[in-house]
Amino acid sequence: KGGDNRLAHRILATVFYEASTRTSSSFQAAMQRLGGTIIHIDGKGNNSANAKGESLSDTIRCLECYVDLTVLRHPTTGSVANV
């Protein structure tokens, strides 16, 4: 229990190229407890960015236009630094 509305009207994007139920759930629960909302992107699944060959950095840059914060889970070491 607990939480407040300090992140009301804020949007978190969770972009997971690796499945992780606990990590994904913890970010979603935290954001909701603080009054925010979540957009989840299954990076590894069948999405248009992958189908069109869009780079990881292009995908993240595009999402940043819509959200306030992005969480990325990617199997390649250093992928966050390259975004």
Chimera marker file (.cmm) of the C-alpha trace (Angstrom):
<marker_set name="trace">
<marker id="1" x="0.000" y="0.000" z="0.000" r="1" g="1" b="0" radius="0.5"/>
<marker id="2" x="0.996" y="3.582" z="0.008" r="1" g="1" b="0" radius="0.5"/>
<marker id="3" x="1.809" y="5.979" z="-2.744" r="1" g="1" b="0" radius="0.5"/>
<marker id="4" x="0.648" y="9.414" z="-3.744" r="1" g="1" b="0" radius="0.5"/>
<marker id="5" x="0.068" y="11.386" z="-6.922" r="1" g="1" b="0" radius="0.5"/>
<marker id="6" x="3.510" y="12.926" z="-7.434" r="1" g="1" b="0" radius="0.5"/>
<marker id="7" x="3.676" y="11.375" z="-10.940" r="1" g="1" b="0" radius="0.5"/>
<marker id="8" x="0.097" y="12.222" z="-11.938" r="1" g="1" b="0" radius="0.5"/>
<marker id="9" x="-0.125" y="13.153" z="-15.623" r="1" g="1" b="0" radius="0.5"/>
<marker id="10" x="3.245" y="11.480" z="-16.273" r="1" g="1" b="0" radius="0.5"/>
<marker id="11" x="3.723" y="8.551" z="-18.641" r="1" g="1" b="0" radius="0.5"/>
<marker id="12" x="6.314" y="5.783" z="-18.335" r="1" g="1" b="0" radius="0.5"/>
<marker id="13" x="7.303" y="3.660" z="-21.340" r="1" g="1" b="0" radius="0.5"/>
<marker id="14" x="8.628" y="0.204" z="-20.531" r="1" g="1" b="0" radius="0.5"/>
<marker id="15" x="10.459" y="-1.234" z="-23.537" r="1" g="1" b="0" radius="0.5"/>
<marker id="16" x="11.421" y="-4.847" z="-22.978" r="1" g="1" b="0" radius="0.5"/>
<marker id="17" x="13.431" y="-6.781" z="-25.548" r="1" g="1" b="0" radius="0.5"/>
<marker id="18" x="13.738" y="-9.531" z="-22.929" r="1" g="1" b="0" radius="0.5"/>
<marker id="19" x="10.827" y="-10.956" z="-20.983" r="1" g="1" b="0" radius="0.5"/>
<marker id="20" x="10.867" y="-10.210" z="-17.263" r="1" g="1" b="0" radius="0.5"/>
<marker id="21" x="7.641" y="-10.532" z="-15.330" r="1" g="1" b="0" radius="0.5"/>
<marker id="22" x="9.000" y="-9.287" z="-11.997" r="1" g="1" b="0" radius="0.5"/>
<marker id="23" x="10.952" y="-6.324" z="-13.380" r="1" g="1" b="0" radius="0.5"/>
<marker id="24" x="8.095" y="-5.223" z="-15.609" r="1" g="1" b="0" radius="0.5"/>
<marker id="25" x="5.550" y="-5.618" z="-12.811" r="1" g="1" b="0" radius="0.5"/>
<marker id="26" x="7.663" y="-3.669" z="-10.323" r="1" g="1" b="0" radius="0.5"/>
<marker id="27" x="7.966" y="-0.652" z="-12.633" r="1" g="1" b="0" radius="0.5"/>
<marker id="28" x="4.265" y="-0.778" z="-13.482" r="1" g="1" b="0" radius="0.5"/>
<marker id="29" x="3.209" y="-1.050" z="-9.839" r="1" g="1" b="0" radius="0.5"/>
<marker id="30" x="5.498" y="1.797" z="-8.768" r="1" g="1" b="0" radius="0.5"/>
<marker id="31" x="4.261" y="4.098" z="-11.520" r="1" g="1" b="0" radius="0.5"/>
<marker id="32" x="0.620" y="3.363" z="-10.752" r="1" g="1" b="0" radius="0.5"/>
<marker id="33" x="1.111" y="3.845" z="-7.001" r="1" g="1" b="0" radius="0.5"/>
<marker id="34" x="2.556" y="7.280" z="-7.753" r="1" g="1" b="0" radius="0.5"/>
<marker id="35" x="-0.366" y="8.262" z="-9.958" r="1" g="1" b="0" radius="0.5"/>
<marker id="36" x="1.245" y="7.817" z="-13.386" r="1" g="1" b="0" radius="0.5"/>
<marker id="37" x="0.384" y="5.686" z="-16.388" r="1" g="1" b="0" radius="0.5"/>
<marker id="38" x="2.340" y="3.126" z="-18.406" r="1" g="1" b="0" radius="0.5"/>
<marker id="39" x="2.830" y="2.297" z="-22.066" r="1" g="1" b="0" radius="0.5"/>
<marker id="40" x="4.415" y="-1.142" z="-22.439" r="1" g="1" b="0" radius="0.5"/>
<marker id="41" x="6.280" y="-2.028" z="-25.637" r="1" g="1" b="0" radius="0.5"/>
<marker id="42" x="7.251" y="-5.634" z="-26.297" r="1" g="1" b="0" radius="0.5"/>
<marker id="43" x="10.427" y="-4.897" z="-28.221" r="1" g="1" b="0" radius="0.5"/>
<marker id="44" x="11.096" y="-8.504" z="-29.087" r="1" g="1" b="0" radius="0.5"/>
<marker id="45" x="7.574" y="-9.272" z="-30.231" r="1" g="1" b="0" radius="0.5"/>
<marker id="46" x="5.757" y="-8.487" z="-33.411" r="1" g="1" b="0" radius="0.5"/>
<marker id="47" x="5.704" y="-4.704" z="-33.516" r="1" g="1" b="0" radius="0.5"/>
<marker id="48" x="5.942" y="-2.376" z="-36.476" r="1" g="1" b="0" radius="0.5"/>
<marker id="49" x="9.324" y="-0.916" z="-35.469" r="1" g="1" b="0" radius="0.5"/>
<marker id="50" x="10.938" y="-4.344" z="-35.638" r="1" g="1" b="0" radius="0.5"/>
<marker id="51" x="9.104" y="-5.296" z="-38.803" r="1" g="1" b="0" radius="0.5"/>
<marker id="52" x="10.294" y="-2.119" z="-40.545" r="1" g="1" b="0" radius="0.5"/>
<marker id="53" x="13.879" y="-2.524" z="-39.355" r="1" g="1" b="0" radius="0.5"/>
<marker id="54" x="13.846" y="0.588" z="-37.180" r="1" g="1" b="0" radius="0.5"/>
<marker id="55" x="16.924" y="0.935" z="-34.988" r="1" g="1" b="0" radius="0.5"/>
<marker id="56" x="16.732" y="0.819" z="-31.205" r="1" g="1" b="0" radius="0.5"/>
<marker id="57" x="17.815" y="4.447" z="-30.910" r="1" g="1" b="0" radius="0.5"/>
<marker id="58" x="15.150" y="5.581" z="-33.397" r="1" g="1" b="0" radius="0.5"/>
<marker id="59" x="12.472" y="3.674" z="-31.504" r="1" g="1" b="0" radius="0.5"/>
<marker id="60" x="13.506" y="5.206" z="-28.175" r="1" g="1" b="0" radius="0.5"/>
<marker id="61" x="13.800" y="8.721" z="-29.637" r="1" g="1" b="0" radius="0.5"/>
<marker id="62" x="10.301" y="8.442" z="-31.079" r="1" g="1" b="0" radius="0.5"/>
<marker id="63" x="8.854" y="7.208" z="-27.779" r="1" g="1" b="0" radius="0.5"/>
<marker id="64" x="10.495" y="10.100" z="-25.930" r="1" g="1" b="0" radius="0.5"/>
<marker id="65" x="8.140" y="12.437" z="-27.793" r="1" g="1" b="0" radius="0.5"/>
<marker id="66" x="5.182" y="10.772" z="-26.065" r="1" g="1" b="0" radius="0.5"/>
<marker id="67" x="6.439" y="9.822" z="-22.612" r="1" g="1" b="0" radius="0.5"/>
<marker id="68" x="8.206" y="11.386" z="-19.655" r="1" g="1" b="0" radius="0.5"/>
<marker id="69" x="10.401" y="8.444" z="-18.731" r="1" g="1" b="0" radius="0.5"/>
<marker id="70" x="11.628" y="5.312" z="-20.510" r="1" g="1" b="0" radius="0.5"/>
<marker id="71" x="12.767" y="2.015" z="-18.998" r="1" g="1" b="0" radius="0.5"/>
<marker id="72" x="14.708" y="-0.229" z="-21.383" r="1" g="1" b="0" radius="0.5"/>
<marker id="73" x="15.527" y="-3.898" z="-20.902" r="1" g="1" b="0" radius="0.5"/>
<marker id="74" x="17.748" y="-5.148" z="-23.710" r="1" g="1" b="0" radius="0.5"/>
<marker id="75" x="19.990" y="-8.229" z="-23.995" r="1" g="1" b="0" radius="0.5"/>
<marker id="76" x="22.944" y="-6.362" z="-25.530" r="1" g="1" b="0" radius="0.5"/>
<marker id="77" x="25.403" y="-4.963" z="-23.011" r="1" g="1" b="0" radius="0.5"/>
<marker id="78" x="25.808" y="-1.219" z="-23.489" r="1" g="1" b="0" radius="0.5"/>
<marker id="79" x="22.608" y="-0.763" z="-25.475" r="1" g="1" b="0" radius="0.5"/>
<marker id="80" x="21.393" y="2.019" z="-23.181" r="1" g="1" b="0" radius="0.5"/>
<marker id="81" x="24.606" y="3.986" z="-23.720" r="1" g="1" b="0" radius="0.5"/>
<marker id="82" x="24.072" y="3.784" z="-27.495" r="1" g="1" b="0" radius="0.5"/>
<marker id="83" x="20.583" y="5.263" z="-27.418" r="1" g="1" b="0" radius="0.5"/>
<link id1="1" id2="2" r="1" g="1" b="0" radius="0.2"/>
<link id1="2" id2="3" r="1" g="1" b="0" radius="0.2"/>
<link id1="3" id2="4" r="1" g="1" b="0" radius="0.2"/>
<link id1="4" id2="5" r="1" g="1" b="0" radius="0.2"/>
<link id1="5" id2="6" r="1" g="1" b="0" radius="0.2"/>
<link id1="6" id2="7" r="1" g="1" b="0" radius="0.2"/>
<link id1="7" id2="8" r="1" g="1" b="0" radius="0.2"/>
<link id1="8" id2="9" r="1" g="1" b="0" radius="0.2"/>
<link id1="9" id2="10" r="1" g="1" b="0" radius="0.2"/>
<link id1="10" id2="11" r="1" g="1" b="0" radius="0.2"/>
<link id1="11" id2="12" r="1" g="1" b="0" radius="0.2"/>
<link id1="12" id2="13" r="1" g="1" b="0" radius="0.2"/>
<link id1="13" id2="14" r="1" g="1" b="0" radius="0.2"/>
<link id1="14" id2="15" r="1" g="1" b="0" radius="0.2"/>
<link id1="15" id2="16" r="1" g="1" b="0" radius="0.2"/>
<link id1="16" id2="17" r="1" g="1" b="0" radius="0.2"/>
<link id1="17" id2="18" r="1" g="1" b="0" radius="0.2"/>
<link id1="18" id2="19" r="1" g="1" b="0" radius="0.2"/>
<link id1="19" id2="20" r="1" g="1" b="0" radius="0.2"/>
<link id1="20" id2="21" r="1" g="1" b="0" radius="0.2"/>
<link id1="21" id2="22" r="1" g="1" b="0" radius="0.2"/>
<link id1="22" id2="23" r="1" g="1" b="0" radius="0.2"/>
<link id1="23" id2="24" r="1" g="1" b="0" radius="0.2"/>
<link id1="24" id2="25" r="1" g="1" b="0" radius="0.2"/>
<link id1="25" id2="26" r="1" g="1" b="0" radius="0.2"/>
<link id1="26" id2="27" r="1" g="1" b="0" radius="0.2"/>
<link id1="27" id2="28" r="1" g="1" b="0" radius="0.2"/>
<link id1="28" id2="29" r="1" g="1" b="0" radius="0.2"/>
<link id1="29" id2="30" r="1" g="1" b="0" radius="0.2"/>
<link id1="30" id2="31" r="1" g="1" b="0" radius="0.2"/>
<link id1="31" id2="32" r="1" g="1" b="0" radius="0.2"/>
<link id1="32" id2="33" r="1" g="1" b="0" radius="0.2"/>
<link id1="33" id2="34" r="1" g="1" b="0" radius="0.2"/>
<link id1="34" id2="35" r="1" g="1" b="0" radius="0.2"/>
<link id1="35" id2="36" r="1" g="1" b="0" radius="0.2"/>
<link id1="36" id2="37" r="1" g="1" b="0" radius="0.2"/>
<link id1="37" id2="38" r="1" g="1" b="0" radius="0.2"/>
<link id1="38" id2="39" r="1" g="1" b="0" radius="0.2"/>
<link id1="39" id2="40" r="1" g="1" b="0" radius="0.2"/>
<link id1="40" id2="41" r="1" g="1" b="0" radius="0.2"/>
<link id1="41" id2="42" r="1" g="1" b="0" radius="0.2"/>
<link id1="42" id2="43" r="1" g="1" b="0" radius="0.2"/>
<link id1="43" id2="44" r="1" g="1" b="0" radius="0.2"/>
<link id1="44" id2="45" r="1" g="1" b="0" radius="0.2"/>
<link id1="45" id2="46" r="1" g="1" b="0" radius="0.2"/>
<link id1="46" id2="47" r="1" g="1" b="0" radius="0.2"/>
<link id1="47" id2="48" r="1" g="1" b="0" radius="0.2"/>
<link id1="48" id2="49" r="1" g="1" b="0" radius="0.2"/>
<link id1="49" id2="50" r="1" g="1" b="0" radius="0.2"/>
<link id1="50" id2="51" r="1" g="1" b="0" radius="0.2"/>
<link id1="51" id2="52" r="1" g="1" b="0" radius="0.2"/>
<link id1="52" id2="53" r="1" g="1" b="0" radius="0.2"/>
<link id1="53" id2="54" r="1" g="1" b="0" radius="0.2"/>
<link id1="54" id2="55" r="1" g="1" b="0" radius="0.2"/>
<link id1="55" id2="56" r="1" g="1" b="0" radius="0.2"/>
<link id1="56" id2="57" r="1" g="1" b="0" radius="0.2"/>
<link id1="57" id2="58" r="1" g="1" b="0" radius="0.2"/>
<link id1="58" id2="59" r="1" g="1" b="0" radius="0.2"/>
<link id1="59" id2="60" r="1" g="1" b="0" radius="0.2"/>
<link id1="60" id2="61" r="1" g="1" b="0" radius="0.2"/>
<link id1="61" id2="62" r="1" g="1" b="0" radius="0.2"/>
<link id1="62" id2="63" r="1" g="1" b="0" radius="0.2"/>
<link id1="63" id2="64" r="1" g="1" b="0" radius="0.2"/>
<link id1="64" id2="65" r="1" g="1" b="0" radius="0.2"/>
<link id1="65" id2="66" r="1" g="1" b="0" radius="0.2"/>
<link id1="66" id2="67" r="1" g="1" b="0" radius="0.2"/>
<link id1="67" id2="68" r="1" g="1" b="0" radius="0.2"/>
<link id1="68" id2="69" r="1" g="1" b="0" radius="0.2"/>
<link id1="69" id2="70" r="1" g="1" b="0" radius="0.2"/>
<link id1="70" id2="71" r="1" g="1" b="0" radius="0.2"/>
<link id1="71" id2="72" r="1" g="1" b="0" radius="0.2"/>
<link id1="72" id2="73" r="1" g="1" b="0" radius="0.2"/>
<link id1="73" id2="74" r="1" g="1" b="0" radius="0.2"/>
<link id1="74" id2="75" r="1" g="1" b="0" radius="0.2"/>
<link id1="75" id2="76" r="1" g="1" b="0" radius="0.2"/>
<link id1="76" id2="77" r="1" g="1" b="0" radius="0.2"/>
<link id1="77" id2="78" r="1" g="1" b="0" radius="0.2"/>
<link id1="78" id2="79" r="1" g="1" b="0" radius="0.2"/>
<link id1="79" id2="80" r="1" g="1" b="0" radius="0.2"/>
<link id1="80" id2="81" r="1" g="1" b="0" radius="0.2"/>
<link id1="81" id2="82" r="1" g="1" b="0" radius="0.2"/>
<link id1="82" id2="83" r="1" g="1" b="0" radius="0.2"/>
</marker_set>
